[in-house]
Amino acid sequence: MCRFLATFRQRTSSACHSDFISRRAVSMSLPIALIVACSTNATFGGDVQLPAGVKSSQVRVAVGHRWPSLNQQEPIRPNGDGSFRTPAAAHAVSAYLDANGNARLDPHREPSVTCFSRNGRWVCPLTLTRLVAHRVEIGRLVGSNVEFFSDDVSVTGEAYGSDGRPAVDAEFCLTDAETVCATAGGGVFDAENAAAISPCALEPNVGAGVPISVTATIAGNQRERIVLPYPRPLHLALAVEQSEESYVLSGRAELPVTHAVVWIGSADGRKIRWSSEQDPEALSVDDRKVTASIERRVVNSCPDCKVMLQAAHVEEAGERAIISEARVFWQRRPGP
């Protein structure tokens, strides 16, 4: 089942049905986790590029180690010009317009953007209209090989007013197939302004590797054609080694890894017992390589849990973003 706002989705798996590992689990769009403590007082600067009509007092910045997570501490308030500073150890930064004043990033309910690093500073091009092409590969480690059983491509559209509230009558259609549309404001998938069309709507209309063209119509009088590159596969390989004290997961991707996390919990991600956001030193990223070390006692404390390694390559440009993500799970012993 799609869990995105104004979502078109293409599946290259054999059937159009829900995966048992939910796309809702530890989604790229979920709130970013704890503010990472540094061993020094070093910080990095950043800037939120504010849309017209948006004041910096409405904006918050959330930071984490390497991945959006389910737990979020007090966000950073940027200065009047949109500038802010983060701990040097923070590798995941998002900016959002806190429309409901709850000091939390609410996916698909408020404008948000994944910040990126440029010339030693975080850049956060916050916009009120946003399209995201998101590819997710899901697989399991069998022996020494990863067997992928799902490969989805979705297009997510969001539109808001300068107050951060969902825009009225926002519609997103495939430019070359104008009957394939999604309208914001449907109130589904636990998001106030979410909407979705058939999970397989993209497949007969957009070929793999072909740029995705979407026409956005807002309030009935703004038509904008936005072209999204087709997300490339991440193709994450995984190996697990063990010692008396720990399990070491080594992953390698075909694209540079910008975000990564390892967690232990139920397959759908609804119950997470432990994640590397709680223990930043457990996970490291070096270009296309991801390494995670988990103490055996942590893994052994939940023998029926899955160990999931997620990695992603994110290309951000404000009103559009391309996400190539892979999720590979491993279980210490056979089980459901």
Residue pairs with C-beta under 8 A, 6 or more apart in sequence:
1 18
1 22
1 23
1 189
1 199
2 9
2 23
2 154
2 189
2 196
2 199
3 22
3 23
3 24
3 27
3 189
3 190
4 23
4 29
4 108
4 134
4 154
4 156
4 189
4 194
4 196
5 108
5 156
5 157
5 158
5 184
5 191
5 193
5 194
5 195
6 156
6 157
6 158
6 170
6 171
6 172
6 182
6 183
6 184
6 194
6 195
6 196
7 154
7 155
7 156
7 157
7 182
7 195
7 196
7 197
8 154
8 155
8 172
8 174
8 180
8 182
8 197
8 201
8 202
8 212
8 214
9 152
9 153
9 154
9 155
9 196
9 198
9 199
9 200
9 201
9 202
10 152
10 153
10 154
10 200
10 201
10 202
10 203
10 206
10 208
11 150
11 151
11 152
11 153
11 199
11 200
11 203
12 151
12 152
12 153
12 208
13 19
13 149
13 150
13 151
13 152
16 198
16 199
16 200
19 138
19 150
20 267
20 268
21 138
21 150
21 267
21 268
21 269
21 327
21 329
22 268
22 269
22 270
23 136
23 152
24 268
24 269
24 270
25 267
25 268
25 269
25 270
26 67
26 68
26 69
26 70
26 261
26 263
26 269
26 272
26 275
26 308
26 310
27 68
27 107
28 68
28 114
28 134
28 259
28 312
28 314
28 323
28 325
29 68
29 107
29 108
29 112
30 68
30 69
30 70
30 105
30 107
31 62
31 68
31 69
31 70
31 71
31 72
31 104
31 105
31 106
31 107
32 62
32 63
32 64
32 67
32 68
32 69
32 72
32 92
32 93
32 94
32 105
33 64
33 65
33 67
33 68
33 69
33 70
33 71
33 72
33 73
33 92
33 275
33 277
34 64
34 65
34 69
34 71
34 72
34 73
34 277
34 278
35 63
35 64
35 73
35 74
35 76
35 87
35 90
36 63
36 64
36 65
36 87
36 89
36 90
36 280
37 87
37 89
38 87
38 88
38 89
39 89
40 88
42 87
42 88
43 85
43 86
43 87
43 88
44 85
44 86
44 87
44 88
44 90
44 120
44 121
44 122
45 83
45 84
45 85
45 120
45 121
45 122
46 61
46 83
46 84
46 85
46 86
46 93
46 115
46 121
46 122
46 123
46 124
47 81
47 82
47 83
47 84
47 121
47 122
47 123
47 124
48 56
48 59
48 61
48 78
48 82
48 83
48 84
48 95
48 124
48 126
49 82
49 123
49 124
49 125
49 126
49 318
50 56
50 59
50 82
50 126
51 111
51 126
51 127
51 128
51 162
52 162
53 162
54 97
54 126
54 128
54 162
54 164
56 78
56 79
56 80
56 81
56 82
57 77
57 80
58 97
58 98
58 99
58 164
59 77
59 78
59 82
59 95
59 96
59 97
59 98
59 126
60 75
60 76
60 77
60 78
60 95
60 96
60 98
60 103
60 105
61 75
61 76
61 77
61 78
61 84
61 86
61 93
61 94
61 95
61 115
61 124
62 72
62 75
62 76
62 93
62 94
62 95
62 96
62 105
63 76
63 86
63 87
63 90
63 92
63 93
63 94
64 90
64 91
64 92
64 93
64 277
65 89
65 90
65 91
65 92
65 276
65 277
65 280
65 283
66 91
66 92
66 259
66 260
66 261
66 276
66 277
66 280
66 283
66 285
67 92
67 259
67 260
67 261
67 275
67 276
67 277
67 310
68 92
68 94
68 259
69 261
69 275
69 277
70 272
71 277
72 104
72 105
74 103
75 98
75 103
75 104
75 105
76 84
76 85
76 86
77 84
78 84
78 95
82 124
84 122
86 93
86 122
89 280
91 285
92 259
93 114
93 115
93 122
93 124
94 105
94 112
94 113
94 114
94 115
94 124
95 112
95 113
95 115
95 124
95 126
96 105
96 106
96 110
96 111
96 112
96 113
96 126
97 110
97 111
97 112
97 126
97 160
97 164
98 104
98 110
98 164
99 106
99 109
99 110
99 111
99 160
99 163
99 164
99 165
100 106
100 109
100 110
100 164
105 112
107 191
108 156
108 158
108 189
108 191
108 192
108 193
108 194
109 166
109 191
109 192
109 193
110 160
110 164
111 126
111 127
111 128
111 130
111 158
111 160
111 164
112 126
113 124
113 125
113 126
113 127
113 130
113 316
113 318
113 321
114 314
114 316
114 321
115 122
115 123
115 124
115 316
116 122
116 123
116 258
116 314
116 316
117 123
125 316
125 317
125 318
125 319
126 318
127 318
127 319
128 159
128 160
128 161
128 162
128 167
129 157
129 158
129 159
129 160
129 167
129 170
129 216
129 218
129 224
129 319
130 156
130 157
130 158
130 159
130 318
130 319
130 320
130 321
131 155
131 156
131 157
131 158
131 172
131 214
131 216
131 226
131 228
131 319
131 320
131 321
132 155
132 156
132 228
132 320
132 321
132 322
132 323
133 153
133 154
133 155
133 212
133 228
133 229
133 230
133 231
133 320
133 321
133 322
133 323
134 153
134 154
134 155
134 156
134 231
134 323
134 325
135 151
135 152
135 153
135 154
135 231
135 232
135 233
135 234
135 323
135 324
135 325
136 150
136 151
136 152
136 154
136 325
136 326
136 327
137 148
137 150
137 151
137 233
137 234
137 235
137 236
137 325
137 326
137 327
138 148
138 149
138 150
138 151
138 326
138 327
138 328
139 146
139 147
139 148
139 149
139 150
139 236
139 326
139 327
139 328
139 329
140 146
140 147
140 149
140 328
140 329
140 330
141 147
141 238
141 240
141 328
141 329
141 330
144 239
146 236
146 237
146 238
146 328
151 233
153 202
153 230
153 231
154 202
155 172
155 202
155 212
155 214
155 228
157 170
157 172
157 182
157 184
157 214
157 216
158 170
158 184
158 193
159 166
159 167
159 170
159 184
159 216
159 218
160 166
160 167
161 167
166 184
166 185
166 192
166 193
167 184
167 218
167 219
168 185
168 219
169 183
169 185
169 217
169 218
169 219
169 220
170 183
170 184
170 185
170 216
170 217
170 218
170 219
171 181
171 182
171 183
171 184
171 216
171 217
171 218
172 181
172 182
172 183
172 184
172 214
172 215
172 216
172 217
173 179
173 180
173 181
173 182
173 214
173 215
173 217
174 180
174 181
174 201
174 202
174 205
174 206
174 212
174 213
174 214
174 215
175 213
175 214
175 215
175 225
176 205
176 213
177 205
178 215
180 197
180 201
180 202
180 205
181 197
182 195
182 196
182 197
183 195
184 193
184 194
184 195
185 193
185 195
186 193
186 194
186 195
186 196
187 193
187 194
188 194
188 195
188 196
189 196
202 212
206 212
206 230
208 230
209 230
210 230
211 227
211 228
211 229
211 230
212 227
212 228
212 229
212 230
213 225
213 226
213 227
213 228
214 225
214 226
214 227
214 228
215 223
215 224
215 225
215 226
216 222
216 223
216 224
216 225
216 226
217 223
226 319
226 320
228 320
228 322
229 315
229 322
231 322
231 323
231 324
232 254
232 255
232 313
232 324
233 254
233 324
233 326
234 253
234 254
234 255
234 311
234 312
234 313
234 324
234 325
234 326
235 253
235 254
235 326
236 251
236 252
236 253
236 309
236 311
236 326
236 328
237 251
237 252
237 253
238 249
238 250
238 251
238 309
238 328
238 330
239 249
239 250
239 251
240 247
240 248
240 249
240 250
240 330
241 247
241 248
241 250
242 248
242 296
244 296
245 295
245 296
246 293
246 294
246 295
246 296
247 293
247 294
247 296
247 299
247 307
247 332
248 291
248 292
248 293
248 294
249 262
249 290
249 291
249 292
249 293
249 294
249 307
249 309
249 330
250 289
250 290
250 291
251 260
251 289
251 290
251 291
251 292
251 309
251 311
251 328
252 288
252 289
252 290
253 288
253 289
253 290
253 311
253 313
253 326
254 288
255 288
255 313
255 324
256 287
256 288
256 313
257 285
257 287
257 288
257 289
257 290
257 311
257 312
257 313
258 312
258 313
258 314
259 310
259 311
259 312
259 314
260 276
260 283
260 285
260 290
260 309
260 310
260 311
260 312
261 275
261 276
261 277
261 283
261 309
261 310
262 275
262 276
262 282
262 283
262 292
262 294
262 307
262 308
262 309
262 310
263 269
263 272
263 274
263 275
263 276
263 307
263 308
263 310
264 272
264 273
264 274
264 275
264 294
264 298
264 299
264 302
264 305
264 306
264 307
264 308
265 271
265 272
265 273
265 274
265 302
265 305
265 306
265 308
266 272
266 305
266 306
267 306
267 329
269 308
273 298
273 301
273 302
273 305
274 294
274 298
276 282
276 283
276 292
282 292
282 293
282 294
283 290
283 291
283 292
283 293
284 290
284 291
284 292
290 309
290 311
292 309
294 307
299 305
299 307
299 332
300 332
303 332
303 333
303 335
304 335
304 336
305 331
306 329
306 330
306 331
307 329
307 330
307 331
307 332
308 327
308 328
308 329
308 330
309 327
309 328
309 329
309 330
310 325
310 326
310 327
310 328
311 325
311 326
312 323
312 324
312 325
312 326
313 323
313 324
313 325
314 321
314 322
314 323
314 324
315 321
315 322
315 323
